[in-house]
Amino acid sequence: MSVANTRPIVVLTALDLEYQAVHEHLVDARLHRHPQGTRFEVGRLAGGQCRVALAHVGVGNQSAAVLAERAIAEFAPAALLFVGVAGGLHRHIALGDVVVGTHVYAFHGATSEDEGLWGRPRTWPLSHRAEQIARHLSRTRSWARPPVNSLPQVHFGPIAAGEVVLNSTVSALARWLHDHYNDALAIEMEGAGASQAGLLNSSLPVIVIRGVSDHADGTKESTDRHLWQQRAVANAASFAVALAEELAVDIGKADTAETRIGRRSTMQVPNQNIRNTASGNARVGVQAGAVHGGVTIGATGEQVPADLSAALVGFRNDLQNARSAGTVDEDTYAAAEAELAAADEALQTDSPATRRALLVALKKVRGLIGDVADLTTKIGVAIAIAQGLS
């Protein structure tokens, strides 16, 4: 599969040394300026086909979330990787080992009462596809380039993401983690923000990959002085770029297969309506890559026009009705309207960039109203029509 046929992988880092460790694997890197000032470098992985958009986001979950959202909207990637260093929370994980987060815990959520703190965690799991590819790379030991006999271990397990650097085994935070998150393998400060951005973008795969540079036990100054940050992030970057290559090819094949299926199902009958029939209370979506003529939804035979502008007008009316009925809350309504406005703007011009922006906006709407079945079906119609425009 050629570079042109695969979606890029976004790689985010928090520290300069993390950025440089990933950048060393790129060739033909070029500067990509976002209108709001964020600078990405877009290049190709050396010896591979995958395109990577690399950015430095700074420390903390908030900046990670904002710039992850920006990167996703800008590049419509196949996946997002956050690569960097972390503190290891278990002694069986050696300095320099790599941790891949099967879950990311936002561990700072809690309720404070007279009896103490009661945890209110948020958790984001790693997607099945990404985890399967990552585990295969680890098993086959094929992620080193060239392969070598001595590789650091790759561990799979939860990663705790908060807002402070832990450098103690006896502090209140250390005890809190031990009591409530004792299966976490490592602790860091950006994974929760990036994972939340992925969830809100049609559950885009987000993979947090960390090299263990200290044991969060009071020895950080010593391990930093002995350059364990540089060694650890070099290992994490090597694993990350190998994973990025595999993800791009694997997801690219899935995208191509989906596109071909959609085209066969529509182009054979360009002048006929497409109907899905289900018995009882079953619901079906629209099976289309491009829609010609009308689309029938539901047992009542409601006709939805194949013109995208008309479809969006109809969806807006339904969204307003759902808001009035209390099915959609005010925050969700406002967020969906903002994305619909972005879709309207993208419709004003026809170019690959605006078509991509249009699809991203519509998919964000689908993510926002995903628990409302009727709205999900109808925005699915609009997405199918938009896909047919490309």
C-alpha positions as CSV (number, residue, x, y, z in Angstrom):
1,M,0.0,0.0,0.0
2,S,1.5,3.4,-1.0
3,V,2.0,6.4,1.2
4,A,-0.8,8.2,-0.6
5,N,-3.3,5.5,0.2
6,T,-2.8,5.5,4.0
7,R,-4.0,8.0,6.5
8,P,-1.2,9.5,8.6
9,I,-0.4,8.7,12.2
10,V,-0.3,11.6,14.7
11,V,2.5,11.3,17.3
12,L,2.5,13.7,20.2
13,T,5.2,14.3,22.8
14,A,5.5,16.5,25.9
15,L,9.2,17.1,26.2
16,D,11.8,18.2,23.7
17,L,13.9,15.1,24.2
18,E,10.8,13.0,23.4
19,Y,10.2,15.0,20.2
20,Q,13.7,14.5,19.1
21,A,13.7,10.8,19.7
22,V,10.7,10.4,17.4
23,H,12.0,12.9,14.9
24,E,15.1,10.9,14.4
25,H,13.0,8.2,12.7
26,L,11.5,10.6,10.1
27,V,12.7,11.4,6.6
28,D,11.5,14.2,4.3
29,A,10.0,16.1,7.2
30,R,8.4,19.4,6.3
31,L,6.9,22.1,8.5
32,H,3.1,22.2,8.7
33,R,1.7,25.4,10.4
34,H,-1.7,25.3,12.0
35,P,-3.6,28.6,11.7
36,Q,-3.6,29.0,15.5
37,G,0.2,28.7,15.6
38,T,0.8,25.0,16.4
39,R,3.7,23.6,14.4
40,F,3.7,20.1,13.2
41,E,6.4,18.3,11.2
42,V,5.0,15.9,8.7
43,G,7.3,13.2,7.3
44,R,7.7,9.6,6.4
45,L,9.1,6.8,8.6
46,A,12.6,5.8,7.4
47,G,12.4,2.6,5.5
48,G,8.6,2.5,5.6
49,Q,5.4,3.9,4.1
50,C,3.7,5.5,7.0
51,R,3.3,9.3,7.1
52,V,3.7,10.8,10.6
53,A,2.5,14.2,11.9
54,L,4.7,15.0,14.9
55,A,4.0,17.7,17.5
56,H,5.3,18.9,20.8
57,V,2.3,19.7,23.2
58,G,4.0,20.5,26.5
59,V,3.4,19.0,29.9
60,G,-0.1,18.2,31.3
61,N,-3.4,16.6,30.3
62,Q,-5.1,19.8,29.4
63,S,-2.6,20.9,26.7
64,A,-2.5,17.3,25.5
65,A,-6.3,17.2,25.1
66,V,-6.5,20.5,23.3
67,L,-3.7,19.8,20.8
68,A,-4.7,16.2,20.3
69,E,-8.1,17.5,19.2
70,R,-6.4,20.1,17.0
71,A,-4.2,17.4,15.4
72,I,-7.1,15.0,14.8
73,A,-9.2,17.8,13.1
74,E,-6.2,18.8,11.0
75,F,-5.0,15.4,9.7
76,A,-7.9,13.0,10.1
77,P,-5.4,10.3,11.2
78,A,-5.7,6.6,11.4
79,A,-4.5,6.7,15.0
80,L,-2.8,8.9,17.6
81,L,0.3,7.9,19.6
82,F,1.5,9.7,22.7
83,V,5.2,8.9,23.2
84,G,7.4,9.8,26.1
85,V,8.9,8.8,29.4
86,A,7.2,7.8,32.7
87,G,7.9,6.7,36.2
88,G,7.7,2.9,36.8
89,L,5.4,1.8,39.6
90,H,6.6,-1.8,40.0
91,R,10.1,-3.1,40.5
92,H,9.8,-5.8,37.9
93,I,9.8,-3.1,35.3
94,A,13.4,-2.2,34.6
95,L,14.7,1.2,33.7
96,G,14.6,1.5,29.9
97,D,11.7,-0.9,29.5
98,V,8.6,0.1,27.5
99,V,5.1,0.3,28.8
100,V,2.1,0.2,26.5
101,G,-1.1,1.4,28.2
102,T,-4.0,-1.1,27.9
103,H,-5.9,1.4,30.0
104,V,-5.3,5.0,30.9
105,Y,-6.5,6.1,34.4
106,A,-7.3,9.8,35.2
107,F,-6.5,9.2,38.8
108,H,-7.0,12.7,40.2
109,G,-10.8,12.5,40.0
110,A,-12.2,12.1,43.6
111,T,-14.8,13.3,46.1
112,S,-13.5,14.7,49.4
113,E,-15.6,13.9,52.4
114,D,-15.1,13.8,56.2
115,E,-14.0,10.2,56.0
116,G,-11.4,10.9,53.3
117,L,-11.1,10.9,49.5
118,W,-13.3,8.6,47.5
119,G,-12.0,7.8,44.0
120,R,-14.0,8.9,40.9
121,P,-11.7,7.6,38.2
122,R,-12.1,7.9,34.5
123,T,-10.7,5.1,32.3
124,W,-10.0,4.8,28.6
125,P,-9.2,1.4,27.2
126,L,-6.8,0.7,24.3
127,S,-8.6,-0.4,21.1
128,H,-8.6,-4.1,20.4
129,R,-7.0,-3.7,16.9
130,A,-4.2,-1.5,18.3
131,E,-3.5,-3.9,21.2
132,Q,-3.4,-6.9,19.0
133,I,-0.8,-5.3,16.7
134,A,1.3,-4.0,19.6
135,R,1.4,-7.4,21.3
136,H,2.3,-9.1,18.0
137,L,5.2,-6.7,17.6
138,S,6.4,-7.4,21.2
139,R,6.1,-11.2,20.8
140,T,7.9,-11.3,17.5
141,R,10.6,-8.8,18.7
142,S,10.4,-7.3,15.2
143,W,10.2,-3.7,16.4
144,A,13.9,-3.1,16.6
145,R,15.5,-1.8,13.4
146,P,17.6,-3.8,12.6
147,P,16.5,-6.6,14.9
148,V,18.9,-7.2,17.8
149,N,19.2,-9.9,20.4
150,S,19.1,-7.6,23.5
151,L,15.8,-5.7,23.6
152,P,14.1,-4.0,26.6
153,Q,11.0,-5.6,27.8
154,V,7.6,-4.4,26.6
155,H,4.9,-4.4,29.3
156,F,1.2,-4.1,28.8
157,G,-1.0,-2.7,31.5
158,P,-2.7,0.4,32.9
159,I,-1.0,3.7,33.0
160,A,-1.9,6.4,35.6
161,A,-2.2,9.9,34.2
162,G,-2.4,12.9,36.6
163,E,-1.1,16.4,37.0
164,V,2.0,16.0,39.2
165,V,5.4,14.3,39.0
166,L,5.6,11.5,41.5
167,N,9.0,11.0,43.1
168,S,8.2,9.2,46.4
169,T,7.0,5.9,47.7
170,V,5.6,7.2,51.0
171,S,3.8,10.5,50.0
172,A,0.1,10.8,50.2
173,L,-0.1,10.5,46.4
174,A,2.0,7.3,46.4
175,R,-0.3,5.8,49.0
176,W,-3.4,6.9,47.0
177,L,-2.1,5.2,43.9
178,H,-1.2,2.0,45.9
179,D,-4.7,1.9,47.4
180,H,-6.8,2.7,44.4
181,Y,-4.6,2.0,41.3
182,N,-2.2,-0.6,42.3
183,D,-2.4,-2.4,38.9
184,A,-1.0,0.7,37.1
185,L,2.5,0.0,35.7
186,A,3.6,3.6,35.2
187,I,2.7,7.2,36.0
188,E,2.7,10.2,33.6
189,M,0.9,13.5,32.9
190,E,-0.6,13.5,29.4
191,G,-2.3,10.2,28.5
192,A,-5.7,11.1,29.9
193,G,-6.0,14.2,27.9
194,A,-5.0,12.6,24.6
195,S,-7.3,9.6,25.3
196,Q,-10.3,11.8,25.9
197,A,-9.7,13.6,22.6
198,G,-9.6,10.3,20.8
199,L,-12.9,9.2,22.5
200,L,-14.7,12.3,21.3
201,N,-13.5,11.8,17.7
202,S,-15.4,8.6,16.8
203,S,-13.2,6.6,19.3
204,L,-10.1,7.2,17.3
205,P,-7.4,4.7,18.5
206,V,-5.1,6.4,21.0
207,I,-2.0,4.5,22.2
208,V,0.2,5.7,25.1
209,I,3.7,4.4,24.8
210,R,6.2,5.2,27.6
211,G,9.8,4.4,28.4
212,V,10.5,4.0,32.1
213,S,13.1,6.5,33.1
214,D,12.8,6.2,36.9
215,H,10.9,4.3,39.5
216,A,9.0,7.3,41.1
217,D,10.8,6.5,44.3
218,G,13.0,9.5,45.1
219,T,15.8,8.6,42.8
220,K,14.6,10.7,39.8
221,E,17.5,13.2,40.1
222,S,20.0,10.4,40.0
223,T,18.4,8.5,37.0
224,D,18.1,11.8,35.1
225,R,21.7,12.5,35.7
226,H,22.6,9.1,34.3
227,L,20.6,9.9,31.1
228,W,17.9,7.3,31.7
229,Q,15.3,9.7,30.2
230,Q,17.2,9.7,26.8
231,R,17.6,5.9,26.9
232,A,14.0,5.2,27.9
233,V,12.5,7.5,25.3
234,A,14.7,6.1,22.6
235,N,13.2,2.7,23.3
236,A,9.7,4.0,23.4
237,A,10.2,5.9,20.1
238,S,11.5,2.7,18.4
239,F,8.5,0.7,19.5
240,A,6.2,3.5,18.6
241,V,7.4,4.0,15.0
242,A,7.2,0.3,14.4
243,L,3.7,0.2,15.7
244,A,2.7,3.3,13.7
245,E,3.9,1.5,10.5
246,E,1.8,-1.5,11.3
247,L,-1.3,0.5,12.3
248,A,-1.2,2.6,9.1
249,V,-1.1,-0.4,6.9
250,D,-3.6,-2.4,8.8
251,I,-6.2,0.4,9.2
252,G,-5.5,1.5,5.6
253,K,-6.4,-2.0,4.4
254,A,-9.6,-1.9,6.4
255,D,-10.5,1.6,5.0
256,T,-9.9,0.4,1.4
257,A,-12.0,-2.7,1.9
258,E,-14.8,-0.6,3.4
259,T,-14.7,1.9,0.5
260,R,-14.8,-0.9,-2.1
261,I,-17.8,-2.6,-0.4
262,G,-19.6,0.8,-0.3
263,R,-18.9,1.5,-4.0
264,R,-20.1,-1.9,-5.2
265,S,-23.3,-1.6,-3.2
266,T,-24.2,1.8,-4.7
267,M,-22.9,2.1,-8.2
268,Q,-24.6,-1.0,-9.5
269,V,-28.0,0.6,-9.0
270,P,-27.5,4.4,-9.5
271,N,-31.1,5.2,-10.4
272,Q,-32.9,3.2,-7.7
273,N,-33.7,3.7,-4.0
274,I,-31.8,1.8,-1.4
275,R,-33.9,0.0,1.1
276,N,-33.1,-1.8,4.3
277,T,-35.8,-4.0,5.6
278,A,-36.0,-5.3,9.2
279,S,-38.7,-7.0,11.2
280,G,-40.1,-6.2,14.6
281,N,-38.3,-3.3,16.3
282,A,-35.0,-3.9,14.6
283,R,-33.1,-0.8,13.3
284,V,-30.7,-0.7,10.4
285,G,-28.3,1.9,9.1
286,V,-27.6,3.1,5.6
287,Q,-25.4,0.8,3.5
288,A,-24.0,3.3,1.1
289,G,-20.8,4.9,0.0
290,A,-22.6,7.3,-2.4
291,V,-26.4,7.8,-2.4
292,H,-28.5,8.2,-5.6
293,G,-32.2,9.0,-5.2
294,G,-34.0,8.7,-1.9
295,V,-33.2,6.8,1.2
296,T,-35.9,5.2,3.2
297,I,-35.5,5.0,7.0
298,G,-37.9,3.3,9.4
299,A,-41.1,1.5,9.1
300,T,-43.0,4.7,8.3
301,G,-41.1,5.1,5.0
302,E,-39.7,8.6,5.8
303,Q,-37.8,9.9,2.8
304,V,-34.4,11.5,3.4
305,P,-33.0,13.5,0.4
306,A,-29.7,12.5,-1.1
307,D,-28.7,16.2,-1.2
308,L,-26.3,16.8,1.7
309,S,-27.5,20.4,2.5
310,A,-31.1,19.2,2.7
311,A,-30.1,16.2,4.8
312,L,-28.3,18.5,7.3
313,V,-31.3,20.9,7.4
314,G,-33.5,17.9,8.3
315,F,-31.0,16.7,10.9
316,R,-30.9,20.1,12.5
317,N,-34.7,20.1,12.9
318,D,-34.6,16.7,14.5
319,L,-31.7,17.8,16.8
320,Q,-33.8,20.8,17.9
321,N,-36.8,18.6,18.6
322,A,-34.6,16.3,20.7
323,R,-33.3,19.2,22.6
324,S,-36.9,20.4,23.3
325,A,-37.9,16.9,24.4
326,G,-34.9,16.7,26.8
327,T,-33.3,13.8,24.9
328,V,-30.3,15.9,24.1
329,D,-28.9,18.2,26.8
330,E,-27.8,21.8,26.2
331,D,-24.1,21.2,26.2
332,T,-24.4,18.4,23.7
333,Y,-26.7,20.5,21.5
334,A,-24.3,23.4,21.5
335,A,-21.3,21.2,20.7
336,A,-23.2,19.5,17.9
337,E,-24.4,22.8,16.4
338,A,-20.8,24.1,16.4
339,E,-19.7,21.0,14.4
340,L,-22.6,21.4,12.0
341,A,-21.6,25.0,11.5
342,A,-18.1,23.8,10.6
343,A,-19.7,21.3,8.2
344,D,-21.7,24.1,6.5
345,E,-18.5,26.1,6.1
346,A,-16.7,23.2,4.5
347,L,-19.5,22.7,2.1
348,Q,-18.9,26.2,0.6
349,T,-15.8,25.0,-1.3
350,D,-14.8,21.7,-2.9
351,S,-11.3,20.5,-2.2
352,P,-9.7,17.4,-0.6
353,A,-9.0,19.5,2.6
354,T,-12.6,20.7,2.9
355,R,-14.1,17.3,2.2
356,R,-11.9,15.9,4.9
357,A,-13.0,18.7,7.3
358,L,-16.6,18.0,6.4
359,L,-16.4,14.3,7.2
360,V,-14.5,15.0,10.5
361,A,-17.2,17.5,11.6
362,L,-20.1,15.1,10.8
363,K,-18.3,12.2,12.6
364,K,-17.8,14.4,15.6
365,V,-21.6,15.1,15.6
366,R,-22.2,11.3,15.5
367,G,-19.9,10.9,18.5
368,L,-21.8,13.5,20.4
369,I,-25.3,12.1,19.9
370,G,-24.3,8.4,19.7
371,D,-26.7,7.4,22.5
372,V,-29.8,8.8,20.6
373,A,-30.7,6.1,18.1
374,D,-32.8,8.1,15.7
375,L,-30.3,11.0,15.5
376,T,-27.4,8.5,15.0
377,T,-29.2,6.9,12.0
378,K,-29.9,10.3,10.4
379,I,-26.4,11.7,10.8
380,G,-25.2,8.4,9.4
381,V,-27.2,9.2,6.2
382,A,-25.4,12.6,6.0
383,I,-22.0,10.9,6.5
384,A,-22.8,8.4,3.7
385,I,-23.7,11.2,1.3
386,A,-20.6,13.1,2.3
387,Q,-18.4,10.1,1.6
388,G,-19.9,9.8,-1.8
389,L,-18.7,13.4,-2.6
390,S,-15.0,12.4,-2.4
